[in-house]
Amino acid sequence: DCSRETTGWDSYLDTLRATGRFEGGSAIGDGQSFRKEGTPAALTLELDGFFRVRAANLAEVVVLLDGNPVYEAGGTVEIRELPQS
Protein backbone atom coordinates (compact mmCIF):
# COMPACT_ATOMS: atom_id res chain seq x y z
CA ASP A 1 0.00 0.00 0.00
CA CYS A 2 1.59 3.25 -1.14
CA SER A 3 0.07 5.25 1.75
CA ARG A 4 2.22 3.28 4.18
CA GLU A 5 5.44 3.66 2.17
CA THR A 6 8.16 5.40 4.17
CA THR A 7 10.75 5.93 1.45
CA GLY A 8 11.08 9.58 0.53
CA TRP A 9 9.42 11.11 3.60
CA ASP A 10 12.63 12.55 5.09
CA SER A 11 13.49 14.34 1.86
CA TYR A 12 9.94 15.60 1.38
CA LEU A 13 9.67 16.93 4.94
CA ASP A 14 13.12 18.53 4.70
CA THR A 15 11.92 20.41 1.60
CA LEU A 16 8.75 21.62 3.34
CA ARG A 17 10.78 22.77 6.35
CA ALA A 18 13.42 24.50 4.21
CA THR A 19 10.73 26.53 2.42
CA GLY A 20 9.04 27.52 5.69
CA ARG A 21 5.81 25.74 4.72
CA PHE A 22 5.77 22.91 7.28
CA GLU A 23 3.69 23.72 10.37
CA GLY A 24 3.35 20.29 11.94
CA GLY A 25 1.68 16.96 11.49
CA SER A 26 1.32 13.54 12.97
CA ALA A 27 0.62 9.93 12.28
CA ILE A 28 -2.87 8.95 13.34
CA GLY A 29 -3.27 5.78 15.37
CA ASP A 30 -6.18 3.48 16.10
CA GLY A 31 -9.35 4.88 17.62
CA GLN A 32 -13.08 4.48 17.99
CA SER A 33 -16.14 6.38 16.78
CA PHE A 34 -18.72 7.65 19.25
CA ARG A 35 -22.19 9.10 18.94
CA LYS A 36 -24.50 10.25 21.71
CA GLU A 37 -27.43 8.27 20.30
CA GLY A 38 -27.52 5.56 17.68
CA THR A 39 -24.76 3.78 15.84
CA PRO A 40 -21.68 5.90 15.09
CA ALA A 41 -20.17 6.08 11.62
CA ALA A 42 -17.19 3.81 11.00
CA LEU A 43 -13.68 5.18 11.35
CA THR A 44 -12.03 6.38 8.17
CA LEU A 45 -9.46 3.64 7.60
CA GLU A 46 -7.64 5.40 4.78
CA LEU A 47 -6.43 8.28 6.95
CA ASP A 48 -2.90 7.51 8.15
CA GLY A 49 -1.74 10.97 9.21
CA PHE A 50 -1.68 14.62 8.35
CA PHE A 51 0.62 17.53 7.57
CA ARG A 52 -0.19 21.13 8.27
CA VAL A 53 1.38 23.51 5.78
CA ARG A 54 1.35 27.28 5.35
CA ALA A 55 -0.19 28.44 2.07
CA ALA A 56 -2.25 31.39 0.85
CA ASN A 57 -4.58 29.22 -1.25
CA LEU A 58 -5.26 25.77 -2.65
CA ALA A 59 -3.04 26.35 -5.69
CA GLU A 60 -0.01 26.88 -3.43
CA VAL A 61 -0.72 23.62 -1.62
CA VAL A 62 -1.10 21.65 -4.85
CA VAL A 63 2.42 22.73 -5.85
CA LEU A 64 3.68 21.25 -2.56
CA LEU A 65 2.51 17.77 -3.63
CA ASP A 66 5.65 17.48 -5.77
CA GLY A 67 7.83 14.94 -3.98
CA ASN A 68 5.13 13.67 -1.61
CA PRO A 69 5.77 9.90 -1.53
CA VAL A 70 2.09 8.92 -1.49
CA TYR A 71 1.23 11.27 -4.36
CA GLU A 72 4.31 10.27 -6.37
CA ALA A 73 3.41 6.56 -5.97
CA GLY A 74 -0.07 7.17 -7.41
CA GLY A 75 -1.88 7.35 -4.08
CA THR A 76 -4.52 9.85 -3.08
CA VAL A 77 -3.68 12.91 -1.00
CA GLU A 78 -6.59 14.85 0.45
CA ILE A 79 -6.22 18.60 0.98
CA ARG A 80 -8.40 20.36 3.55
CA GLU A 81 -8.58 23.97 4.61
CA LEU A 82 -8.29 24.57 8.35
CA PRO A 83 -10.30 27.35 9.97
CA GLN A 84 -8.27 30.42 10.93
CA SER A 85 -7.97 30.94 14.66
Secondary structure, 3 states (H helix, E strand, C coil): CHHHCCCCHHHHHHHHHHCCCEEEEEECCCCCCCCCCCCCCCCCCCCCEEEEECCCCHHHHHHCCCCCHHHHCCCCCCCCCCCCC
